[in-house]
Every structure is written in C-alpha cells, then in structure tokens.
C-alpha cells in the first residue's frame, strides 16, 4: 500500500512541527514528527488497524484513525493507497474534527 498525504494533512503536520519547535525546541519537534511518521508506516502492512472515526461517520467515507501521542491521524483506505486526511490534536474539542473548514 502507498501512503499519500493530503495537502491539508501535510499543512497540519507542518503546523505541529513549527509549534513544538517554538515551544519546546527542534529535538522535541523532530521527535513528535518522527513518531507520527512511524505510526503512519504501520498502515502499509495493516491498513485497517485504526479504529473507525465516530465523529466523521456522517461523511460516510470510511475515515479511520490512529493515535500518536496527543495526535489523531485521520485516514481513508482505498484499493491501492491510503490517504492521510488530517492530523488532529486530541486536546481540542473533538467536535472540531467535523468542521468543514478542516478540509477533510
């Protein structure tokens, strides 16, 4: 399986990196980013390993998620690839995940 990151998910990951770079320094920012990438890599062999994302059921697109630290990695499984659609900070109100402005 091939992993594809949406532009939105890539932007969220970049925001996470820069936030932690400013608040905690480059080593911590890299550690968080690398942990997210490592979590995503498990999808290559086990694409359905994540749970169904309850807050996105209304979209009826089969969104699933994995947890990496404080972040929820939202994705969809297709025949030949996996699309990462969002990286969501779980410390936020969970209803925000269904905000249309999030471009999932």
N, C-alpha and C positions, 0 to 999 in steps of 0.2 A: 504494500500500500504506500502511496505517496502522500506526504503531508503538504497541504497548501495553506498558507496564512492569508486571510482576507486583509485588505488594506486597513480596515478598522481594527482588527486584532493586532496587527503589526504596530499601529499607532498607539494602542493601549499598552502594549509591551514596552514601547519606547518611553511613554509617559511614566510607567512604573520604574523603569531604569533610571531616568533622569530625576525623578522624585527621590529615590533612595540614594542616588549619587550625591544630591544636595544635602539630604538629611543625615545620612549615615556614612557616606564616602563610597569611593569606587569599588573597593573589595566587596562590600556588602551588596551593592547594586549588581555586580557581576555574579555573586553567589545566588541571588534571588533569580536573576535572568537564567543562569545555567540550570538551576533547579527546575524552572518552568520548562526549559527545552528538554531536560531529561525526562520529565513527566510525560511530555508530548510524544517522545520517542517510543514509549511503550505501546502507543496506538498502532504502530507499524505492524506488530505481531498480534495485537489484541484490540482491534478497532471498537469492539462493543464492550470494553472493560469499564467504561464510565457509566454512571447512572443516568437515567432519563432526567432532563431538567424540567421539573414541575412548573416553574414559572414561565416556561416558553411552550407549554403544551398547546395553548390556544393557537399558535402559529402552525401546528400540525406538520412540522418539518423534521421531526425526529432528533431534536437537539439533545445532546448528552453532555456530561461534564466530568472532569477530573479535578481533584484538589491538589494544589501545590502551595504549601504554606498558607498564606492568607488569600490566595487567589484561586478562583474558579476558572478553569479553562473550558470554554464552551465550544463544542464542535458538532459537525454533522458527518455521517458516514455515507459515502457514495460507492458505486461499484468499484472504481479503480483509484479513488483517492479519499482523503479525509480533509475536510475544510475546517480550520480553526476560525471561528467567527468572532470570538471575544475572549478577553482575559479580564475578569471581573473581581474587584476587591470585595471579599466576603464581609468586610467590616461595614460596608454600606447597607442601607435598607435593601433587602432582597427584591422588593417590588421594582426597584430601579432597573433591574436587569431586563424588564419588559418594556422599557421606554423606547418608543420608535426612534428617538434621536440617537440611540446607541447603534443604529445601522447594522443590526444582526442580520 
